[in-house]
Amino acid sequence: MLKAYKYRLYPSHAQELLLEGTLETCRGWYNRCLAERKEAYEHEKRRVGKYEQLRQVKELKRSDPNAATVHSHILQVVVQDLDKAFLAFFRRVKAGEKAGYPRFKGRERFDSFGLKEYGNGFKLEGRRLRVAGIGRLRVRWHRPMAGVIKTVRIRRQAGKWYACFACEGNDAPLPPSGRSVGIDVGIHHLLATSDNEVVDNPRWYRHAQARLRILQRRVSRRALGGSNRRKAVLALQRQHEYIGSSRKDYLDKLACSLIARYDLIVLEKLQIKGMVHDHHLSKSILDARWGYLKQRLADKAVEAGRQVHLVSPSLTTQTCSWCGELFEDLSLPARWVNCACGLSLDRDVNAARNILMGWTDPVGQKHRQWSKAAPGSPAA
């Protein structure tokens, strides 16, 4: 399997100029290839393929002095990236989705380039990364890499530089724990489990909005094209990067904790794209990043030998997990459920238990014998 490792780079001023020059050369080549495909189809109804443009890399290096110093693999990866964009475009057209034709890249919309073969254009020398045409870059190795390095992508993000390595390695299955869990995600609580565990929602974006307003106003007051506006934009980008990194770190650690404790994890199959159309809840839903958490659990499960399954969310909250009766008057603000059968517990925990039952017992038999030690469970 392939795993990605991302590390911060600390280029010197001269190296940073070379990195920016490489990005600009790649951006021009990307736009040139896109223009060739677009014009060939509009004027001749002819499709220009990936291999036809890959053969043009040698001619580009001979004719363009800026491209002459750029490794050929970097220019080839640009063609491959454009081809992936067109494949995704045709896939969306075929599926009847919003097409999204590949667009020409402006200066602020092209921030990465890649190399596709270790030892040919890039390699590690001690604790530094050597990139052809750039030199030896300082790297902050905050975690060890496992596996064989296959590719690298150099990326600029909010004025900082990163190296993203794709490494090929073997799965690392964890010993079985013999435990299963249902998980209900939400806004009030980030998630609740069928084992009566509740994780609070940190609300990263909500808490940072005051600072973002100040930075956004600062950008809007600066003159277009000025150096002060560039500085204000950079400060705003770094604030957004901080919010995204905080959210990602929290969810990654949460996913690893769940994978380490449970053999089977059952989640709701939520239609998040449809849910965000509700303008009252859309910001909170996107801030919680349920989709990212689900994807991280699925990816980690493959590596650890665990199972992640999705079930229908229908009536998981409105149904008593003990007797199966429906709560007729359960409103959204109500955070606690009480049933005539004696069940009294958090509504999200009740939903998590129904989610687990929806997978382990699709027939829908009731009167589950939950642990008597679990708070809120009725006596057997």
BELTAFEN-V564751 format. One record per residue. N is the residue number from 1. RES is the residue in three letters. D_LAST is the distance of its C-alpha to the last C-alpha in Angstrom with 1 decimal. Layout:
n=N res=RES d_last=D_LAST
n=N res=RES d_last=D_LAST
//
This chain:
n=1 res=MET d_last=46.2
n=2 res=LEU d_last=47.9
n=3 res=LYS d_last=46.8
n=4 res=ALA d_last=48.5
n=5 res=TYR d_last=49.5
n=6 res=LYS d_last=51.0
n=7 res=TYR d_last=53.4
n=8 res=ARG d_last=55.6
n=9 res=LEU d_last=59.3
n=10 res=TYR d_last=62.1
n=11 res=PRO d_last=65.3
n=12 res=SER d_last=68.6
n=13 res=HIS d_last=70.5
n=14 res=ALA d_last=72.7
n=15 res=GLN d_last=69.7
n=16 res=GLU d_last=68.0
n=17 res=LEU d_last=71.1
n=18 res=LEU d_last=71.0
n=19 res=LEU d_last=67.3
n=20 res=GLU d_last=68.1
n=21 res=GLY d_last=71.1
n=22 res=THR d_last=69.1
n=23 res=LEU d_last=66.6
n=24 res=GLU d_last=69.4
n=25 res=THR d_last=71.1
n=26 res=CYS d_last=67.8
n=27 res=ARG d_last=67.3
n=28 res=GLY d_last=70.8
n=29 res=TRP d_last=70.4
n=30 res=TYR d_last=67.1
n=31 res=ASN d_last=68.8
n=32 res=ARG d_last=71.8
n=33 res=CYS d_last=69.7
n=34 res=LEU d_last=67.8
n=35 res=ALA d_last=71.1
n=36 res=GLU d_last=72.5
n=37 res=ARG d_last=69.6
n=38 res=LYS d_last=69.7
n=39 res=GLU d_last=73.5
n=40 res=ALA d_last=73.7
n=41 res=TYR d_last=71.3
n=42 res=GLU d_last=72.9
n=43 res=HIS d_last=76.5
n=44 res=GLU d_last=76.3
n=45 res=LYS d_last=72.9
n=46 res=ARG d_last=72.5
n=47 res=ARG d_last=69.4
n=48 res=VAL d_last=70.0
n=49 res=GLY d_last=67.6
n=50 res=LYS d_last=66.2
n=51 res=TYR d_last=68.6
n=52 res=GLU d_last=71.6
n=53 res=GLN d_last=70.7
n=54 res=LEU d_last=69.9
n=55 res=ARG d_last=73.4
n=56 res=GLN d_last=74.8
n=57 res=VAL d_last=73.5
n=58 res=LYS d_last=76.6
n=59 res=GLU d_last=78.9
n=60 res=LEU d_last=76.9
n=61 res=LYS d_last=77.4
n=62 res=ARG d_last=81.1
n=63 res=SER d_last=81.7
n=64 res=ASP d_last=79.5
n=65 res=PRO d_last=80.3
n=66 res=ASN d_last=76.9
n=67 res=ALA d_last=75.1
n=68 res=ALA d_last=77.4
n=69 res=THR d_last=75.6
n=70 res=VAL d_last=72.1
n=71 res=HIS d_last=70.7
n=72 res=SER d_last=70.7
n=73 res=HIS d_last=67.0
n=74 res=ILE d_last=66.1
n=75 res=LEU d_last=68.1
n=76 res=GLN d_last=66.6
n=77 res=VAL d_last=63.1
n=78 res=VAL d_last=64.2
n=79 res=VAL d_last=65.1
n=80 res=GLN d_last=61.8
n=81 res=ASP d_last=59.9
n=82 res=LEU d_last=61.9
n=83 res=ASP d_last=61.3
n=84 res=LYS d_last=57.5
n=85 res=ALA d_last=57.9
n=86 res=PHE d_last=59.7
n=87 res=LEU d_last=57.3
n=88 res=ALA d_last=54.5
n=89 res=PHE d_last=56.7
n=90 res=PHE d_last=57.4
n=91 res=ARG d_last=53.7
n=92 res=ARG d_last=52.8
n=93 res=VAL d_last=55.7
n=94 res=LYS d_last=54.6
n=95 res=ALA d_last=51.0
n=96 res=GLY d_last=52.4
n=97 res=GLU d_last=51.2
n=98 res=LYS d_last=53.3
n=99 res=ALA d_last=56.0
n=100 res=GLY d_last=57.0
n=101 res=TYR d_last=60.3
n=102 res=PRO d_last=61.0
n=103 res=ARG d_last=62.8
n=104 res=PHE d_last=65.6
n=105 res=LYS d_last=64.5
n=106 res=GLY d_last=65.9
n=107 res=ARG d_last=66.4
n=108 res=GLU d_last=63.0
n=109 res=ARG d_last=61.1
n=110 res=PHE d_last=61.9
n=111 res=ASP d_last=60.4
n=112 res=SER d_last=60.0
n=113 res=PHE d_last=61.8
n=114 res=GLY d_last=60.8
n=115 res=LEU d_last=62.2
n=116 res=LYS d_last=61.0
n=117 res=GLU d_last=62.2
n=118 res=TYR d_last=61.8
n=119 res=GLY d_last=65.2
n=120 res=ASN d_last=67.0
n=121 res=GLY d_last=67.2
n=122 res=PHE d_last=64.6
n=123 res=LYS d_last=63.6
n=124 res=LEU d_last=62.4
n=125 res=GLU d_last=65.0
n=126 res=GLY d_last=63.5
n=127 res=ARG d_last=61.2
n=128 res=ARG d_last=63.0
n=129 res=LEU d_last=62.7
n=130 res=ARG d_last=66.1
n=131 res=VAL d_last=66.5
n=132 res=ALA d_last=69.7
n=133 res=GLY d_last=71.9
n=134 res=ILE d_last=69.8
n=135 res=GLY d_last=70.0
n=136 res=ARG d_last=67.6
n=137 res=LEU d_last=64.7
n=138 res=ARG d_last=62.8
n=139 res=VAL d_last=59.0
n=140 res=ARG d_last=56.2
n=141 res=TRP d_last=54.1
n=142 res=HIS d_last=50.9
n=143 res=ARG d_last=48.9
n=144 res=PRO d_last=50.0
n=145 res=MET d_last=50.5
n=146 res=ALA d_last=49.1
n=147 res=GLY d_last=50.8
n=148 res=VAL d_last=54.2
n=149 res=ILE d_last=55.6
n=150 res=LYS d_last=56.6
n=151 res=THR d_last=57.4
n=152 res=VAL d_last=57.7
n=153 res=ARG d_last=57.8
n=154 res=ILE d_last=59.4
n=155 res=ARG d_last=58.1
n=156 res=ARG d_last=59.2
n=157 res=GLN d_last=56.5
n=158 res=ALA d_last=57.4
n=159 res=GLY d_last=60.5
n=160 res=LYS d_last=58.8
n=161 res=TRP d_last=59.2
n=162 res=TYR d_last=56.5
n=163 res=ALA d_last=56.6
n=164 res=CYS d_last=53.8
n=165 res=PHE d_last=53.8
n=166 res=ALA d_last=52.3
n=167 res=CYS d_last=51.5
n=168 res=GLU d_last=50.7
n=169 res=GLY d_last=48.3
n=170 res=ASN d_last=45.7
n=171 res=ASP d_last=41.9
n=172 res=ALA d_last=40.1
n=173 res=PRO d_last=36.7
n=174 res=LEU d_last=34.0
n=175 res=PRO d_last=32.1
n=176 res=PRO d_last=28.7
n=177 res=SER d_last=25.7
n=178 res=GLY d_last=23.1
n=179 res=ARG d_last=21.2
n=180 res=SER d_last=20.9
n=181 res=VAL d_last=20.7
n=182 res=GLY d_last=21.1
n=183 res=ILE d_last=23.6
n=184 res=ASP d_last=24.5
n=185 res=VAL d_last=28.0
n=186 res=GLY d_last=29.4
n=187 res=ILE d_last=32.0
n=188 res=HIS d_last=30.2
n=189 res=HIS d_last=28.4
n=190 res=LEU d_last=30.1
n=191 res=LEU d_last=26.9
n=192 res=ALA d_last=23.1
n=193 res=THR d_last=20.9
n=194 res=SER d_last=17.4
n=195 res=ASP d_last=17.1
n=196 res=ASN d_last=17.6
n=197 res=GLU d_last=21.3
n=198 res=VAL d_last=23.8
n=199 res=VAL d_last=27.6
n=200 res=ASP d_last=30.1
n=201 res=ASN d_last=32.9
n=202 res=PRO d_last=36.2
n=203 res=ARG d_last=38.3
n=204 res=TRP d_last=41.3
n=205 res=TYR d_last=43.7
n=206 res=ARG d_last=42.9
n=207 res=HIS d_last=43.6
n=208 res=ALA d_last=46.9
n=209 res=GLN d_last=48.2
n=210 res=ALA d_last=50.5
n=211 res=ARG d_last=52.2
n=212 res=LEU d_last=52.5
n=213 res=ARG d_last=54.2
n=214 res=ILE d_last=56.8
n=215 res=LEU d_last=57.6
n=216 res=GLN d_last=57.7
n=217 res=ARG d_last=60.2
n=218 res=ARG d_last=62.2
n=219 res=VAL d_last=62.5
n=220 res=SER d_last=63.5
n=221 res=ARG d_last=66.3
n=222 res=ARG d_last=67.9
n=223 res=ALA d_last=70.8
n=224 res=LEU d_last=70.1
n=225 res=GLY d_last=71.4
n=226 res=GLY d_last=71.9
n=227 res=SER d_last=70.8
n=228 res=ASN d_last=68.9
n=229 res=ARG d_last=66.8
n=230 res=ARG d_last=66.0
n=231 res=LYS d_last=64.9
n=232 res=ALA d_last=62.7
n=233 res=VAL d_last=61.1
n=234 res=LEU d_last=60.5
n=235 res=ALA d_last=58.7
n=236 res=LEU d_last=56.5
n=237 res=GLN d_last=55.7
n=238 res=ARG d_last=54.7
n=239 res=GLN d_last=52.4
n=240 res=HIS d_last=50.6
n=241 res=GLU d_last=50.6
n=242 res=TYR d_last=48.9
n=243 res=ILE d_last=46.2
n=244 res=GLY d_last=45.6
n=245 res=SER d_last=45.6
n=246 res=SER d_last=43.1
n=247 res=ARG d_last=40.7
n=248 res=LYS d_last=41.3
n=249 res=ASP d_last=40.9
n=250 res=TYR d_last=37.6
n=251 res=LEU d_last=36.1
n=252 res=ASP d_last=37.5
n=253 res=LYS d_last=35.9
n=254 res=LEU d_last=32.5
n=255 res=ALA d_last=32.8
n=256 res=CYS d_last=33.8
n=257 res=SER d_last=30.8
n=258 res=LEU d_last=28.3
n=259 res=ILE d_last=30.2
n=260 res=ALA d_last=30.3
n=261 res=ARG d_last=26.5
n=262 res=TYR d_last=25.2
n=263 res=ASP d_last=26.3
n=264 res=LEU d_last=25.2
n=265 res=ILE d_last=25.5
n=266 res=VAL d_last=24.8
n=267 res=LEU d_last=26.7
n=268 res=GLU d_last=27.7
n=269 res=LYS d_last=31.1
n=270 res=LEU d_last=32.7
n=271 res=GLN d_last=36.2
n=272 res=ILE d_last=37.4
n=273 res=LYS d_last=41.1
n=274 res=GLY d_last=40.2
n=275 res=MET d_last=38.0
n=276 res=VAL d_last=40.8
n=277 res=HIS d_last=42.9
n=278 res=ASP d_last=41.1
n=279 res=HIS d_last=43.6
n=280 res=HIS d_last=41.2
n=281 res=LEU d_last=38.7
n=282 res=SER d_last=41.0
n=283 res=LYS d_last=42.1
n=284 res=SER d_last=38.6
n=285 res=ILE d_last=37.3
n=286 res=LEU d_last=40.3
n=287 res=ASP d_last=40.0
n=288 res=ALA d_last=36.4
n=289 res=ARG d_last=37.7
n=290 res=TRP d_last=34.5
n=291 res=GLY d_last=36.8
n=292 res=TYR d_last=38.1
n=293 res=LEU d_last=34.7
n=294 res=LYS d_last=33.7
n=295 res=GLN d_last=37.0
n=296 res=ARG d_last=36.8
n=297 res=LEU d_last=33.4
n=298 res=ALA d_last=34.8
n=299 res=ASP d_last=38.0
n=300 res=LYS d_last=36.3
n=301 res=ALA d_last=33.9
n=302 res=VAL d_last=37.0
n=303 res=GLU d_last=38.5
n=304 res=ALA d_last=35.5
n=305 res=GLY d_last=34.3
n=306 res=ARG d_last=31.0
n=307 res=GLN d_last=29.8
n=308 res=VAL d_last=29.6
n=309 res=HIS d_last=28.7
n=310 res=LEU d_last=29.0
n=311 res=VAL d_last=27.1
n=312 res=SER d_last=27.9
n=313 res=PRO d_last=27.0
n=314 res=SER d_last=26.8
n=315 res=LEU d_last=24.2
n=316 res=THR d_last=22.0
n=317 res=THR d_last=22.2
n=318 res=GLN d_last=22.1
n=319 res=THR d_last=18.9
n=320 res=CYS d_last=15.3
n=321 res=SER d_last=13.6
n=322 res=TRP d_last=10.2
n=323 res=CYS d_last=11.9
n=324 res=GLY d_last=15.4
n=325 res=GLU d_last=17.3
n=326 res=LEU d_last=20.5
n=327 res=PHE d_last=21.4
n=328 res=GLU d_last=24.8
n=329 res=ASP d_last=26.3
n=330 res=LEU d_last=25.1
n=331 res=SER d_last=28.4
n=332 res=LEU d_last=29.4
n=333 res=PRO d_last=29.8
n=334 res=ALA d_last=26.2
n=335 res=ARG d_last=24.4
n=336 res=TRP d_last=21.0
n=337 res=VAL d_last=18.7
n=338 res=ASN d_last=16.8
n=339 res=CYS d_last=15.1
n=340 res=ALA d_last=14.7
n=341 res=CYS d_last=11.0
n=342 res=GLY d_last=10.6
n=343 res=LEU d_last=11.2
n=344 res=SER d_last=14.1
n=345 res=LEU d_last=15.8
n=346 res=ASP d_last=19.2
n=347 res=ARG d_last=20.4
n=348 res=ASP d_last=21.7
n=349 res=VAL d_last=18.5
n=350 res=ASN d_last=16.8
n=351 res=ALA d_last=19.9
n=352 res=ALA d_last=19.8
n=353 res=ARG d_last=16.4
n=354 res=ASN d_last=17.9
n=355 res=ILE d_last=21.0
n=356 res=LEU d_last=19.4
n=357 res=MET d_last=17.7
n=358 res=GLY d_last=21.1
n=359 res=TRP d_last=22.7
n=360 res=THR d_last=20.3
n=361 res=ASP d_last=19.3
n=362 res=PRO d_last=22.3
n=363 res=VAL d_last=21.5
n=364 res=GLY d_last=18.9
n=365 res=GLN d_last=15.9
n=366 res=LYS d_last=12.9
n=367 res=HIS d_last=9.1
n=368 res=ARG d_last=9.4
n=369 res=GLN d_last=6.9
n=370 res=TRP d_last=8.5
n=371 res=SER d_last=9.2
n=372 res=LYS d_last=7.5
n=373 res=ALA d_last=11.2
n=374 res=ALA d_last=12.1
n=375 res=PRO d_last=13.4
n=376 res=GLY d_last=12.2
n=377 res=SER d_last=8.7
n=378 res=PRO d_last=6.4
n=379 res=ALA d_last=3.8
n=380 res=ALA d_last=0.0
//
